[in-house]
């Protein structure tokens, strides 16, 4: 075999990309929310969507929404204020 050639698998389909590793829902949502915060969609001091709204927008469970808020807080992008939710 020529060393410049890469063997093609029998199931190779022209134009298909290699499979992308699966991403957990909380990772996907946290990444999107972080991008939205960094882009200025949620300026400093503004309120983020409620847990219920986040669940509705991203079609995820409340467990996932809670984890997203925790990740954003751990990344230093948000803070929780008692009685005010996440800002």
C-alpha positions in Angstrom: 0.0 0.0 0.0 1.2 3.5 -0.8 2.1 5.4 2.3 0.3 8.6 0.9 -3.0 6.8 0.8 -5.4 6.4 3.7 -7.5 3.2 3.5 -11.2 3.8 3.1 -13.6 1.8 5.3 -16.1 -0.3 3.5 -19.0 1.8 4.9 -17.5 5.1 3.9 -20.0 7.4 2.2 -18.9 10.3 0.0 -19.5 13.6 1.8 -20.1 12.1 5.3 -18.2 13.5 8.2 -16.8 11.4 11.0 -19.2 11.0 13.9 -19.1 13.8 16.4 -18.8 12.6 20.0 -22.1 13.1 21.9 -22.4 16.1 24.1 -24.5 16.1 27.3 -27.5 18.4 27.3 -26.1 20.5 30.2 -22.9 21.0 28.3 -24.6 22.2 25.1 -27.0 24.6 27.0 -24.2 25.9 29.3 -22.0 26.6 26.3 -24.8 28.4 24.5 -25.8 30.4 27.5 -22.1 31.4 28.1 -21.8 32.6 24.5 -25.0 34.6 24.9 -23.7 36.2 28.1 -20.3 37.0 26.5 -22.0 38.4 23.4 -23.8 41.0 25.5 -27.3 39.5 25.1 -27.4 39.5 28.9 -25.6 42.6 30.1 -24.1 42.8 33.6 -26.9 43.1 36.2 -29.6 41.7 33.9 -31.6 38.7 34.8 -31.2 35.4 33.1 -34.2 33.3 32.0 -35.9 31.5 34.9 -35.4 27.7 35.3 -38.8 27.1 33.8 -38.1 29.3 30.8 -34.7 27.7 30.2 -36.3 24.3 30.3 -38.9 25.4 27.8 -36.4 27.2 25.5 -33.9 24.3 25.3 -36.3 21.4 25.9 -34.4 20.1 28.9 -35.3 19.0 32.4 -35.1 21.2 35.5 -32.1 19.1 36.7 -30.2 20.2 33.5 -31.3 23.8 34.0 -30.0 23.8 37.6 -26.7 22.3 36.4 -26.4 25.0 33.7 -26.8 27.8 36.3 -24.2 26.1 38.5 -21.7 25.8 35.6 -22.2 29.5 34.7 -21.7 30.5 38.3 -18.5 28.4 38.6 -17.2 30.0 35.4 -17.7 33.4 37.0 -20.3 34.5 34.4 -23.2 34.8 36.8 -24.0 35.2 40.5 -27.0 34.2 42.5 -28.8 36.7 44.6 -31.2 35.5 47.3 -34.7 36.1 46.1 -33.6 37.5 42.8 -32.4 34.5 40.9 -29.3 34.4 38.7 -27.9 37.6 37.3 
